[in-house]
Amino acid sequence: MTYLTPENIGDREIALGFNNLELLCLNCHNKKTFKAAQPDRILLSILMEALSITPLSFKSGAAKW
């Protein structure tokens, strides 16, 4: 498996090649991609961004990210 880098992103075999695919469940993907980040929080952030939702912020600080 060859990971994408700025140097090889233009190589179609690396960027789009079937032999360079890695199948991961969401939890494993998040662990690998985001290392020590919290998968549930990451998924929520991705979904909110995709749906153009912004988190509510309260003066009390209860809804802080």
N, CA, C and O atoms as CSV, one atom per row, in Angstrom:
chain,resi,resn,atom,element,x,y,z
A,1,MET,N,N,0.844,-1.172,0.000
A,1,MET,CA,C,0.000,0.000,0.000
A,1,MET,C,C,0.889,1.235,0.000
A,1,MET,O,O,1.836,1.340,0.779
A,2,THR,N,N,0.568,2.158,-0.881
A,2,THR,CA,C,1.290,3.416,-0.968
A,2,THR,C,C,0.341,4.537,-0.569
A,2,THR,O,O,-0.708,4.713,-1.188
A,3,TYR,N,N,0.700,5.289,0.455
A,3,TYR,CA,C,-0.145,6.390,0.892
A,3,TYR,C,C,0.028,7.593,-0.021
A,3,TYR,O,O,1.101,7.811,-0.583
A,4,LEU,N,N,-1.037,8.369,-0.164
A,4,LEU,CA,C,-0.996,9.550,-1.015
A,4,LEU,C,C,-0.135,10.641,-0.391
A,4,LEU,O,O,-0.188,10.894,0.813
A,5,THR,N,N,0.642,11.263,-1.230
A,5,THR,CA,C,1.472,12.399,-0.833
A,5,THR,C,C,1.350,13.451,-1.924
A,5,THR,O,O,0.864,13.148,-3.014
A,6,PRO,N,N,1.778,14.672,-1.660
A,6,PRO,CA,C,1.761,15.685,-2.719
A,6,PRO,C,C,2.585,15.262,-3.939
A,6,PRO,O,O,2.281,15.656,-5.065
A,7,GLU,N,N,3.621,14.463,-3.709
A,7,GLU,CA,C,4.484,14.040,-4.811
A,7,GLU,C,C,3.841,12.971,-5.703
A,7,GLU,O,O,4.109,12.935,-6.903
A,8,ASN,N,N,2.995,12.097,-5.135
A,8,ASN,CA,C,2.460,10.997,-5.943
A,8,ASN,C,C,0.966,11.109,-6.243
A,8,ASN,O,O,0.399,10.198,-6.847
A,9,ILE,N,N,0.317,12.196,-5.839
A,9,ILE,CA,C,-1.121,12.338,-6.052
A,9,ILE,C,C,-1.490,12.315,-7.538
A,9,ILE,O,O,-2.607,11.932,-7.886
A,10,GLY,N,N,-0.579,12.715,-8.409
A,10,GLY,CA,C,-0.851,12.712,-9.844
A,10,GLY,C,C,-0.671,11.354,-10.502
A,10,GLY,O,O,-1.010,11.193,-11.675
A,11,ASP,N,N,-0.153,10.386,-9.786
A,11,ASP,CA,C,0.032,9.037,-10.318
A,11,ASP,C,C,-1.288,8.286,-10.204
A,11,ASP,O,O,-1.713,7.937,-9.103
A,12,ARG,N,N,-1.934,8.037,-11.334
A,12,ARG,CA,C,-3.262,7.408,-11.345
A,12,ARG,C,C,-3.268,6.030,-10.689
A,12,ARG,O,O,-4.252,5.664,-10.046
A,13,GLU,N,N,-2.207,5.272,-10.837
A,13,GLU,CA,C,-2.143,3.938,-10.230
A,13,GLU,C,C,-2.150,4.024,-8.705
A,13,GLU,O,O,-2.732,3.170,-8.036
A,14,ILE,N,N,-1.517,5.033,-8.168
A,14,ILE,CA,C,-1.488,5.196,-6.716
A,14,ILE,C,C,-2.783,5.837,-6.220
A,14,ILE,O,O,-3.392,5.355,-5.265
A,15,ALA,N,N,-3.200,6.916,-6.864
A,15,ALA,CA,C,-4.374,7.661,-6.414
A,15,ALA,C,C,-5.684,6.930,-6.665
A,15,ALA,O,O,-6.599,7.009,-5.845
A,16,LEU,N,N,-5.788,6.230,-7.768
A,16,LEU,CA,C,-7.062,5.611,-8.153
A,16,LEU,C,C,-6.991,4.108,-8.357
A,16,LEU,O,O,-8.013,3.475,-8.623
A,17,GLY,N,N,-5.818,3.528,-8.241
A,17,GLY,CA,C,-5.651,2.108,-8.538
A,17,GLY,C,C,-6.336,1.188,-7.546
A,17,GLY,O,O,-6.241,1.382,-6.334
A,18,PHE,N,N,-7.025,0.184,-8.069
A,18,PHE,CA,C,-7.737,-0.788,-7.246
A,18,PHE,C,C,-6.784,-1.523,-6.310
A,18,PHE,O,O,-7.161,-1.862,-5.188
A,19,ASN,N,N,-5.571,-1.771,-6.750
A,19,ASN,CA,C,-4.601,-2.494,-5.932
A,19,ASN,C,C,-4.061,-1.665,-4.772
A,19,ASN,O,O,-3.348,-2.189,-3.916
A,20,ASN,N,N,-4.391,-0.387,-4.738
A,20,ASN,CA,C,-3.906,0.478,-3.671
A,20,ASN,C,C,-5.028,0.883,-2.710
A,20,ASN,O,O,-4.865,1.814,-1.921
A,21,LEU,N,N,-6.155,0.190,-2.777
A,21,LEU,CA,C,-7.266,0.476,-1.874
A,21,LEU,C,C,-7.070,-0.249,-0.553
A,21,LEU,O,O,-6.504,-1.341,-0.508
A,22,GLU,N,N,-7.535,0.361,0.504
A,22,GLU,CA,C,-7.498,-0.268,1.828
A,22,GLU,C,C,-8.893,-0.168,2.423
A,22,GLU,O,O,-9.417,0.932,2.598
A,23,LEU,N,N,-9.494,-1.302,2.735
A,23,LEU,CA,C,-10.829,-1.335,3.299
A,23,LEU,C,C,-10.740,-1.297,4.815
A,23,LEU,O,O,-10.131,-2.168,5.435
A,24,LEU,N,N,-11.356,-0.271,5.410
A,24,LEU,CA,C,-11.353,-0.113,6.861
A,24,LEU,C,C,-12.758,0.213,7.336
A,24,LEU,O,O,-13.511,0.898,6.642
A,25,CYS,N,N,-13.116,-0.281,8.530
A,25,CYS,CA,C,-14.370,0.149,9.133
A,25,CYS,C,C,-14.177,1.601,9.585
A,25,CYS,O,O,-13.045,2.081,9.651
A,26,LEU,N,N,-15.254,2.291,9.891
A,26,LEU,CA,C,-15.168,3.702,10.251
A,26,LEU,C,C,-14.292,3.912,11.481
A,26,LEU,O,O,-13.478,4.834,11.513
A,27,ASN,N,N,-14.453,3.068,12.483
A,27,ASN,CA,C,-13.672,3.222,13.702
A,27,ASN,C,C,-12.174,3.071,13.414
A,27,ASN,O,O,-11.369,3.872,13.889
A,28,CYS,N,N,-11.802,2.060,12.647
A,28,CYS,CA,C,-10.385,1.856,12.299
A,28,CYS,C,C,-9.858,2.999,11.433
A,28,CYS,O,O,-8.728,3.451,11.616
A,29,HIS,N,N,-10.675,3.463,10.494
A,29,HIS,CA,C,-10.287,4.596,9.654
A,29,HIS,C,C,-9.989,5.821,10.514
A,29,HIS,O,O,-8.974,6.492,10.325
A,30,ASN,N,N,-10.886,6.103,11.460
A,30,ASN,CA,C,-10.697,7.273,12.312
A,30,ASN,C,C,-9.460,7.126,13.194
A,30,ASN,O,O,-8.725,8.092,13.396
A,31,LYS,N,N,-9.227,5.927,13.717
A,31,LYS,CA,C,-8.041,5.716,14.536
A,31,LYS,C,C,-6.773,5.942,13.716
A,31,LYS,O,O,-5.817,6.558,14.186
A,32,LYS,N,N,-6.782,5.439,12.497
A,32,LYS,CA,C,-5.603,5.552,11.649
A,32,LYS,C,C,-5.412,6.986,11.142
A,32,LYS,O,O,-4.291,7.494,11.111
A,33,THR,N,N,-6.491,7.618,10.755
A,33,THR,CA,C,-6.422,8.944,10.160
A,33,THR,C,C,-6.229,10.046,11.192
A,33,THR,O,O,-5.450,10.976,10.985
A,34,PHE,N,N,-6.939,9.932,12.292
A,34,PHE,CA,C,-6.948,11.010,13.266
A,34,PHE,C,C,-6.183,10.669,14.542
A,34,PHE,O,O,-6.223,11.428,15.511
A,35,LYS,N,N,-5.496,9.546,14.547
A,35,LYS,CA,C,-4.678,9.084,15.671
A,35,LYS,C,C,-5.432,9.116,16.999
A,35,LYS,O,O,-6.301,8.273,17.222
A,36,ALA,N,N,-5.132,10.049,17.871
A,36,ALA,CA,C,-5.705,10.063,19.218
A,36,ALA,C,C,-7.022,10.824,19.307
A,36,ALA,O,O,-7.546,11.016,20.404
A,37,ALA,N,N,-7.558,11.253,18.194
A,37,ALA,CA,C,-8.808,12.011,18.217
A,37,ALA,C,C,-9.975,11.105,18.589
A,37,ALA,O,O,-9.859,9.880,18.544
A,38,GLN,N,N,-11.075,11.702,18.949
A,38,GLN,CA,C,-12.258,10.955,19.364
A,38,GLN,C,C,-13.128,10.667,18.148
A,38,GLN,O,O,-13.670,11.603,17.560
A,39,PRO,N,N,-13.282,9.394,17.747
A,39,PRO,CA,C,-14.032,9.044,16.535
A,39,PRO,C,C,-15.461,9.571,16.494
A,39,PRO,O,O,-15.903,10.042,15.446
A,40,ASP,N,N,-16.201,9.507,17.611
A,40,ASP,CA,C,-17.585,9.977,17.594
A,40,ASP,C,C,-17.657,11.469,17.340
A,40,ASP,O,O,-18.533,11.945,16.618
A,41,ARG,N,N,-16.746,12.193,17.929
A,41,ARG,CA,C,-16.707,13.641,17.737
A,41,ARG,C,C,-16.305,13.984,16.306
A,41,ARG,O,O,-16.827,14.932,15.719
A,42,ILE,N,N,-15.389,13.220,15.756
A,42,ILE,CA,C,-14.951,13.439,14.379
A,42,ILE,C,C,-16.092,13.172,13.417
A,42,ILE,O,O,-16.343,13.966,12.510
A,43,LEU,N,N,-16.789,12.050,13.611
A,43,LEU,CA,C,-17.913,11.717,12.742
A,43,LEU,C,C,-18.975,12.807,12.819
A,43,LEU,O,O,-19.513,13.224,11.793
A,44,LEU,N,N,-19.279,13.268,14.022
A,44,LEU,CA,C,-20.260,14.333,14.181
A,44,LEU,C,C,-19.820,15.591,13.439
A,44,LEU,O,O,-20.631,16.227,12.766
A,45,SER,N,N,-18.562,15.949,13.555
A,45,SER,CA,C,-18.044,17.136,12.872
A,45,SER,C,C,-18.151,16.990,11.361
A,45,SER,O,O,-18.526,17.934,10.666
A,46,ILE,N,N,-17.820,15.797,10.850
A,46,ILE,CA,C,-17.902,15.550,9.405
A,46,ILE,C,C,-19.342,15.658,8.927
A,46,ILE,O,O,-19.616,16.285,7.904
A,47,LEU,N,N,-20.265,15.048,9.668
A,47,LEU,CA,C,-21.679,15.106,9.284
A,47,LEU,C,C,-22.204,16.532,9.345
A,47,LEU,O,O,-22.929,16.969,8.451
A,48,MET,N,N,-21.843,17.254,10.387
A,48,MET,CA,C,-22.313,18.632,10.506
A,48,MET,C,C,-21.776,19.493,9.374
A,48,MET,O,O,-22.495,20.337,8.838
A,49,GLU,N,N,-20.518,19.285,9.008
A,49,GLU,CA,C,-19.944,20.046,7.909
A,49,GLU,C,C,-20.636,19.692,6.592
A,49,GLU,O,O,-20.925,20.576,5.786
A,50,ALA,N,N,-20.900,18.407,6.375
A,50,ALA,CA,C,-21.553,17.972,5.137
A,50,ALA,C,C,-22.968,18.530,5.031
A,50,ALA,O,O,-23.444,18.822,3.934
A,51,LEU,N,N,-23.636,18.678,6.167
A,51,LEU,CA,C,-25.009,19.185,6.177
A,51,LEU,C,C,-25.074,20.695,6.405
A,51,LEU,O,O,-26.160,21.261,6.534
A,52,SER,N,N,-23.918,21.337,6.455
A,52,SER,CA,C,-23.831,22.787,6.683
A,52,SER,C,C,-24.522,23.202,7.976
A,52,SER,O,O,-25.244,24.198,8.014
A,53,ILE,N,N,-24.293,22.432,9.029
A,53,ILE,CA,C,-24.858,22.744,10.340
A,53,ILE,C,C,-23.744,23.308,11.208
A,53,ILE,O,O,-22.638,22.769,11.242
A,54,THR,N,N,-24.042,24.396,11.909
A,54,THR,CA,C,-23.064,24.934,12.841
A,54,THR,C,C,-23.559,24.666,14.257
A,54,THR,O,O,-24.755,24.774,14.527
A,55,PRO,N,N,-22.656,24.322,15.155
A,55,PRO,CA,C,-23.080,24.039,16.525
A,55,PRO,C,C,-23.585,25.296,17.213
A,55,PRO,O,O,-23.091,26.396,16.964
A,56,LEU,N,N,-24.567,25.121,18.076
A,56,LEU,CA,C,-25.079,26.246,18.853
A,56,LEU,C,C,-24.076,26.570,19.940
A,56,LEU,O,O,-23.459,25.675,20.517
A,57,SER,N,N,-23.918,27.827,20.210
A,57,SER,CA,C,-23.038,28.201,21.319
A,57,SER,C,C,-23.848,29.004,22.326
A,57,SER,O,O,-24.541,29.960,21.977
A,58,PHE,N,N,-23.746,28.597,23.561
A,58,PHE,CA,C,-24.480,29.254,24.626
A,58,PHE,C,C,-23.510,30.035,25.491
A,58,PHE,O,O,-22.339,29.674,25.613
A,59,LYS,N,N,-24.005,31.107,26.090
A,59,LYS,CA,C,-23.155,31.911,26.966
A,59,LYS,C,C,-22.659,31.125,28.159
A,59,LYS,O,O,-21.585,31.399,28.694
A,60,SER,N,N,-23.453,30.136,28.577
A,60,SER,CA,C,-23.051,29.340,29.737
A,60,SER,C,C,-21.883,28.410,29.428
A,60,SER,O,O,-21.245,27.879,30.336
A,61,GLY,N,N,-21.612,28.220,28.148
A,61,GLY,CA,C,-20.503,27.343,27.744
A,61,GLY,C,C,-20.894,25.886,27.679
A,61,GLY,O,O,-20.026,25.037,27.474
A,62,ALA,N,N,-22.158,25.558,27.844
A,62,ALA,CA,C,-22.610,24.172,27.857
A,62,ALA,C,C,-22.428,23.487,26.509
A,62,ALA,O,O,-22.286,22.265,26.461
A,63,ALA,N,N,-22.428,24.236,25.424
A,63,ALA,CA,C,-22.349,23.625,24.097
A,63,ALA,C,C,-20.982,23.821,23.460
A,63,ALA,O,O,-20.870,23.784,22.235
A,64,LYS,N,N,-19.959,24.024,24.246
A,64,LYS,CA,C,-18.621,24.197,23.686
A,64,LYS,C,C,-18.151,22.925,23.017
A,64,LYS,O,O,-18.493,21.825,23.451
A,65,TRP,N,N,-17.370,23.071,21.963
A,65,TRP,CA,C,-16.771,21.915,21.279
A,65,TRP,C,C,-15.485,21.702,21.912
A,65,TRP,O,O,-14.755,20.786,21.534
